[in-house]
Amino acid sequence: MQAKARVTLAQAEGEAKIVQAKAEGQADIERAKAAAEANRIIGESLKGNEEYLRYVWIKGLQDGKGERIYIPTEAGLPILEAGKAGN
């Protein structure tokens, strides 16, 4: 009788885990949809705003904390380690 009760309990716990996993998966899908929609809205708002994007880029350069910035040359290759921070 106890063995049967343990099997029934294990089955119930297994089914509960499956339900929980499905709910978590659905929540992940909803979060992904919300993120995709937010990205779409941001992307649409940035179209045709070259001046603002340039401002954000320049501001990022000013606020940088010693990051290296690689600028592509005519051949599409970066100038490596030119003017390293701290030199």
C-alpha positions as a LaTeX table, in Angstrom:
\begin{tabular}{lrrr}
\hline
Residue & $x$ (\AA) & $y$ (\AA) & $z$ (\AA) \\
\hline
Met1 & 0.00 & 0.00 & 0.00 \\
Gln2 & 2.83 & 2.40 & 0.87 \\
Ala3 & 4.68 & 1.51 & $-2.32$ \\
Lys4 & 1.60 & 2.30 & $-4.38$ \\
Ala5 & 1.22 & 5.63 & $-2.57$ \\
Arg6 & 4.88 & 6.48 & $-3.30$ \\
Val7 & 4.41 & 5.68 & $-7.00$ \\
Thr8 & 1.27 & 7.82 & $-7.14$ \\
Leu9 & 3.08 & 10.67 & $-5.37$ \\
Ala10 & 6.07 & 10.41 & $-7.74$ \\
Gln11 & 3.73 & 10.50 & $-10.75$ \\
Ala12 & 1.96 & 13.56 & $-9.37$ \\
Glu13 & 5.28 & 15.31 & $-8.74$ \\
Gly14 & 6.46 & 14.45 & $-12.25$ \\
Glu15 & 3.27 & 15.83 & $-13.78$ \\
Ala16 & 3.60 & 19.00 & $-11.67$ \\
Lys17 & 7.15 & 19.49 & $-12.95$ \\
Ile18 & 5.96 & 19.10 & $-16.53$ \\
Val19 & 3.21 & 21.68 & $-16.01$ \\
Gln20 & 5.70 & 24.05 & $-14.39$ \\
Ala21 & 8.22 & 23.59 & $-17.23$ \\
Lys22 & 5.53 & 24.31 & $-19.83$ \\
Ala23 & 4.47 & 27.45 & $-17.94$ \\
Glu24 & 8.07 & 28.64 & $-17.72$ \\
Gly25 & 8.54 & 27.96 & $-21.42$ \\
Gln26 & 5.42 & 29.96 & $-22.26$ \\
Ala27 & 6.66 & 32.81 & $-20.04$ \\
Asp28 & 9.99 & 32.76 & $-21.93$ \\
Ile29 & 8.12 & 32.98 & $-25.23$ \\
Glu30 & 6.07 & 35.94 & $-24.01$ \\
Arg31 & 9.21 & 37.74 & $-22.78$ \\
Ala32 & 10.86 & 37.13 & $-26.16$ \\
Lys33 & 7.83 & 38.52 & $-27.99$ \\
Ala34 & 7.88 & 41.62 & $-25.77$ \\
Ala35 & 11.62 & 42.11 & $-26.38$ \\
Ala36 & 11.13 & 41.70 & $-30.13$ \\
Glu37 & 8.37 & 44.29 & $-30.11$ \\
Ala38 & 10.51 & 46.70 & $-28.08$ \\
Asn39 & 13.39 & 46.23 & $-30.53$ \\
Arg40 & 11.06 & 46.86 & $-33.46$ \\
Ile41 & 9.80 & 50.09 & $-31.89$ \\
Ile42 & 13.33 & 51.29 & $-31.12$ \\
Gly43 & 14.51 & 50.39 & $-34.63$ \\
Glu44 & 11.63 & 52.27 & $-36.22$ \\
Ser45 & 12.27 & 55.34 & $-34.06$ \\
Leu46 & 15.94 & 55.46 & $-35.07$ \\
Lys47 & 15.29 & 55.43 & $-38.82$ \\
Gly48 & 16.10 & 58.82 & $-40.29$ \\
Asn49 & 17.73 & 60.08 & $-37.09$ \\
Glu50 & 21.35 & 60.19 & $-38.26$ \\
Glu51 & 22.14 & 63.28 & $-36.18$ \\
Tyr52 & 20.91 & 61.65 & $-32.98$ \\
Leu53 & 22.80 & 58.43 & $-33.68$ \\
Arg54 & 25.98 & 60.42 & $-34.36$ \\
Tyr55 & 25.45 & 62.30 & $-31.08$ \\
Val56 & 25.03 & 59.03 & $-29.15$ \\
Trp57 & 28.15 & 57.61 & $-30.81$ \\
Ile58 & 30.25 & 60.69 & $-29.95$ \\
Lys59 & 28.88 & 60.74 & $-26.40$ \\
Gly60 & 29.83 & 57.08 & $-26.04$ \\
Leu61 & 33.37 & 57.88 & $-27.17$ \\
Gln62 & 33.61 & 60.69 & $-24.60$ \\
Asp63 & 32.20 & 58.57 & $-21.79$ \\
Gly64 & 34.38 & 55.57 & $-22.63$ \\
Lys65 & 36.57 & 54.10 & $-19.96$ \\
Gly66 & 39.68 & 53.27 & $-21.94$ \\
Glu67 & 38.08 & 50.80 & $-24.31$ \\
Arg68 & 39.92 & 50.11 & $-27.52$ \\
Ile69 & 38.18 & 51.16 & $-30.69$ \\
Tyr70 & 39.15 & 49.43 & $-33.91$ \\
Ile71 & 38.59 & 51.50 & $-37.04$ \\
Pro72 & 38.54 & 49.64 & $-40.37$ \\
Thr73 & 40.93 & 50.77 & $-43.09$ \\
Glu74 & 40.45 & 50.75 & $-46.84$ \\
Ala75 & 41.15 & 47.00 & $-46.90$ \\
Gly76 & 38.48 & 46.42 & $-44.24$ \\
Leu77 & 41.11 & 45.47 & $-41.68$ \\
Pro78 & 41.41 & 47.33 & $-38.37$ \\
Ile79 & 44.46 & 49.34 & $-37.40$ \\
Leu80 & 45.59 & 47.12 & $-34.53$ \\
Glu81 & 46.74 & 48.61 & $-31.27$ \\
Ala82 & 47.37 & 52.08 & $-32.70$ \\
Gly83 & 47.54 & 54.54 & $-29.82$ \\
Lys84 & 46.84 & 51.98 & $-27.10$ \\
Ala85 & 45.27 & 53.42 & $-23.99$ \\
Gly86 & 47.90 & 54.25 & $-21.38$ \\
Asn87 & 50.79 & 54.71 & $-23.83$ \\
\hline
\end{tabular}
